[in-house]
Amino acid sequence: DGAGDLYVRIKIKENKIFKRVNKHLYYEAEISVLKAISGTIIDVPTILGDMLKLTIPAGTAPGKQFVFNGYGMPVINSLSKGNLYVTIKFRMTENKLSDKSLKILEEFEKSLIK
C-alpha cells in the first residue's frame, strides 16, 4: 500500500546580520559617540536585502531601540509580518586619544553638566 507518515525536519541557519526571535528580527547598529550626540541618519538592512533610513535623534543613548513595523518575518497562514528592531551600539576607537583630544572631550563633558 505504501501509505504512511512523512516527517520533515527543518533547521533554520543563523543569520550573520539579524537575530530572529519568532516573527521578529533584531539588528544592532553601530554608530560613533559623536553621531549619537549630534544625531544622524543611518541605513538599516532588511531581510530582503534593501535598506531603510533610520533617523537617530541627537542625544541617543546606547541601547536605545527603534522599530520598523512589518519588516520582520512573515507569519505562516497570515498576511502579517513581525517587526524589525534596531538597537544602537556605540563604536569605540581602539586608538589611544591624544592629550589634546582628551582635554577637548573633558571640556565638552563639563559643558553638558551645567
C-alpha angles and dihedrals in degrees: 000000000000094000116141146118122295117207120198123190118202122195116197113217117227115253119231093217105036136041112215125212109178106300096345128089126208126204129182114216117199118210132167121260089244091056090049091051096045100032127240146186119250136186116243118197121227129212088254092058100252125115132244124203116236121191110215108203121225111270096030112165125219111267093033109145128213126187136214106198115221097014096104129085122314116255113236114250091008140087092227128099133200125248133266111230118199119200120195119230126181120238109219126199118244090205119097111250119237120249088250092053092048091050091051091050092048090052090048091051091051090052090055094053095055 
